[in-house]
Amino acid sequence: MFRRPHFKEYVMARLVTVAVVIFLLFSIFFVLFIKDTKVALIAIGLLALAFSIFIFAIYRGAKRMQKELMTINTYLKNLENIEKIDYQTRFFTQEFEDINQNLIKVLKGAKKREDIKQRYNAKLKLKNRQRADMLSAIAHEFRNPIASIMGYSQTLHEDPDIPAELREKFLEKIYNNGNKIESLLSRLILWNKFESGETTLHKSSFDLYTLAQEVTGSLHEKYKTREIRLEGESTTIEADRTLMEVVLKNLIENALKYSKDEVVVRIKEGRVSVTDKGVGISNKDIDKVTKKFYRSGTHNWDNSMGLGLSIVKTILSLHKSKLEIESKVDEGSTFSFRI
């Protein structure tokens, strides 16, 4: 009873009220001033017919306008959920047509903002998932060296009479595990710089072959029982020497971890390749190994948070180069790039 009237109801109620009042006034006028009763009745009848036609015409117009208002209201009501905008809808009056066109512009803008919002949410979810993966990887990779350092340190602390030879061995273990933690932290810091866009290239001219000699020499000390064979020729390049050292170290160390035979590093005509005879990579996994936090489901290695090859790929991209991978399962892999 107390609800707000619809547009058509409101117009008709006002119109009928006014029409009835006017009709009554004219009817009284006809009765008072037209002496011929028959003529007065005919005039009143014609007036009633005219008002009926007028009211019907207004009713049709109000009904059409209400329909157009309902169409606009439907757009507004489903603004967030509407999947398709009816661009073919046309309105009777120019004002409503203008409102419709402006509304379409608003809907387009709203859908565009919603698409941007969905893409942002998807990226945010991906970032959160990567952050969770990173924390999980950090916890996993730091646990072993920290546990080793604590174990050896506790033994040395609790047994002051431990033999000198065994003490030296334990101290070497502590030192090596400390180096593992330092390497993990360095990799995380470098990855964070790439993610935040803070990395800038500091290019200089240097011999890539000489750099490879330095890298293989340092890795020989770490992997004393492994063979790393360096082949090639002196090659002068213009690049960031520090970052190229990271590339070579990551590629060679990756090859050492995933194979038991010798690793061959070749530098020829500006092309660098690192070949191993390890477990290899399946075709379906080749595109995955350079993604952040990717780790082999078959092997677990120290210092393998899944950032090594991702960092290599990013560094090479900064140098307008890319990492190429050739691999066969159980035969080995070759990682190469050209500067």
N, C-alpha and C positions, 0 to 999 in steps of 0.2 A: 504493500500500500504506500509505503514511504520511499520506495526506490526512485532513483532518478529516471526521468522519462527518456526514451530514445528520441533521436532527432525527428523522425517521422511523427511520433506521438506528440512531441512538443509543438511542432508546426501545425499539425491538424487540430490539436486542442485549441490553440490560439486562434487559428483561422476560423474554425467552426463557431467559436464563441463570438468573434467579431461579425461573422456572416449572419448568425442568428439574430444578433442585436440589430444589424442594419436591415435585415429582412423584416423584422418586426416593426421597426420605425417606418420603413417604406410601406408596409402593409397598412399600418394605422393611417399613414398619409393618404394612401389610395382610398381607404374606406371613408375618411373624413371629407376628402375633396372631390371624389368622383361620385356623382349622384346616381349614376346607373350602376346598380349592384352587379349586373352581369359583366359589365366592362371592368369593374373593379376586381371581380374574381379572376377574370382572364388576365388582367395585369399582374395580379398577385401570383397566378400560376406561372406566367412567363418569367416573372422575377425569381420564383422558386427554381424553375428549370435552369435559368441563367446561373444562379448561385450554385446549383448542383453540378453543372458542367465546370464552373470555375473551381469548385472544391475538388472535383475529380482530377482536373488538370494539375492542381497544386499537389494533390495526393500522389500522382504519378511522378511528378518532379521531386517531391520530398523522398519518395521511395527510392528513386534512382540515386539521389544524393546520399541517402543513408547507405545504400549498397557501396558507393564509392568510398564513403567514410569507413565502412567495415573492411574494405580491401586494404586501405591504408593502415587501419588498426591491426589487421592481421600481420602485415609486414613488421610493424613495431612490436607486436606481441611476441613474434618468433625471431626477433632480430639476431639473437645469439645462436639459434639452432637452425635457421633457414639455410638450406643447401643450395637452392637455385632461385634466382630472382627472375620474376616474370617480366621481362623487358617489353613484351608485346601488349601489356595492359594499357588501355587507353581510356581516358575519362571524358565525360560529357562537357564539363566546363573547363576553361583555360586555367583557372586558378587551381583546380584539383589536378590538372595535368602538370602544372608547374610544381605543385607539391610532390607529385609522384616522381618526377624527374630528379628533384632535389633529394627525395628519399632514397632513390636508387643510388645516387652519389654517396649518401651516408652509408648505405648498406655495403657498397663496394669498399669504402674506406674501412668499415667495421670488419669485413671479411679479410681484408688485407692485414689489418692489425691482428686479427685472430690467427691468421697463418703465421705471421711473424712471432706471435706469442707461443704458438705450438712448436715452431722450430727452435725458439729460445729454450723452451722447457725440455725439448728433446736433447739439445746440447747440454743443458744443465744436468739432466739425468745421466748423460754420457760422462760428463766431467765428474759427477759424484761417484759413478761406478768406477771410473779410472782412479779416482782418489782412494776409493776403498781397495781396489786392486793394488795400488801403490803401497798403501799401509800394510796390506797383507804380505806383499812381497818384501817390504822392508823388515817386517817382523820375522819373516821366515829366514831371510838372508843374514840378518844380524844375529839371530839366535845362536847359530853354531859357532862363529868366531868368538862371540862374547862368552859363551859357555866354556870354550876351550881356554880362553885367557883366564877366566875365573878359576877353572879347574887346576891349570898348571900353577897359577899364582898361589892358590891355597895350599897345594902340595909343597911348594918351595917355602911358604910361610910356616907350615906346620912341621916340616922336617928340615931343621938347620944342618943336619949331618948328611944330607943327600950327597952322593958322589959328584965330584966336579964335572965329570963327563955327562952324567944325566942332567945336572943343573944347566949346563950349556945347551943341551938338547931341548930342555923345557923352555929356556929363555928364547931359543930360536923359534920354537913353536909360538910363543907369545908374540914375538916380533912379526912373524909371518901373518898371524891372525890380525894383528894391529894394522898391517898393510892392507889386508882384505877390507877391513872396516873403512880405512882411509880411501881405498879405491871405490867402495860403494858410495861413500859420501860425495866424492868428487863427481861421480856419475850422476848422482841425484842433483847436485848443484848445477851441473852443466845442463841437464834436462830441464830444470826449472828456469834457467836463463832462456832456453829455446822457447819454452811455453809462454813466458812473459814478454818475449820479443826484445830482450835486452842485449842479445848477442850481436856484436858488430865484428866485421872482418878486419884484421890487421895484416894486410898482405905484404909479403916481402919476396925477394927472389932467393931461392935456395935449391940445393940438389936433392931431389926426391930419393935417389938411391942412397945417398949418405944418411938421410933421415931414416930410411928403412934399415940400414946397418945398425944405427943406434937403437932402434926399437927392438930388432931381433936380438941384439946383444943383451938388452935388459931382460927380455923374456927368457933368454937362455939361462940367466941366473935364477929365475923363478921356476922354470920347468927344466931342471937340470938333466932329467932323464929323457927328454924329448929332442927330436932333431928338427931344426928349422933351416931350410935351404933357401938361400937368397940368390936369385939369378937375375941378370939383366945388365943394364948399362947406365951410365951417368945421365940424368935427365934434370935439367933446370926448369923449374916452374915458378909461376907467380901465384902465391896462395898464402893462406894463414898457416904458418908453420905449426903452431901449437895445436890447431884443430886437425890438421892433416896427420899429426902424430897420434891424436886420439883415434882417427879413422884406421890407421895402420895397426895400432895396438889392439883395437877392438876386433878387427877382422882376423888377425893372426891368433889372438887369444880364443876367439870363438872357434876357429879351426882346431886349435889344440884341445879344446874341451870336448869336441864332438868327434874326435878321431884318436886312434892310438898309433898310427904310422906317422911318417914324416909329413911336415907341412911345407909346401913349396910356395915361395913368394917370387913373382916375376915382375920386372919393371922393364918395359920395352916400348919405345916410340910413344911415350906419354901415357901408356896404358899399364895399370897395376892390377895384378890378379893374385888371389890367395887360394891355393888349391889344397884340399885335404882328401884323404881316403877313408872318410868316416861313415856315419850312419846314413847320410844323405837326407834329402827332404822330398816328401811326396809332392806331386803336382798341385794337390789341393791346398797344401800348406805354404807353398812358395810365396804367395802374395801376403801371407799372414806374418811371416817371420820378421818383417820390418815394421810391424805395427807396435805401438807402445804397449808394454806389459805382456807381450806374447811370450809364452814359455812353452817349451816342448812338453807334451804330455807323457813322453816316454822316458826322458832323462831329467834328472835334477842335478844341477851343477852349482858349485859355489859361485857367488858374484854373478848371478843370472836373473836379475829382476825383470828381464825382458826389455831393457832399455838400450842395450848395446847396439844392435843393428838399427834401431829407430834413430839413435843419435848419429850413426854413420850416414843414414839416409838424409837426415836434416842437414848435416855439415856439407855433404856433397851437393845438395840442392842449393845451399848458399853459394857454392862455387860453380853453379850452372852445370852441374854434372849429376849423374844418377848411378845408383848401384844396380848392377846386373848380376843375376843369379842363375847358374846352371847346376843342376843336381840330379842324381839318380839314387834311389833308395838302395842302401847297402853297398854303394860304390863310391860315393863321395860327392863333394860340392866344390864349385869354383865361384868365388865372389870377386867381381872385377868392376873397375871404373876407369874413366879416362879424364885426365886433366889437361 
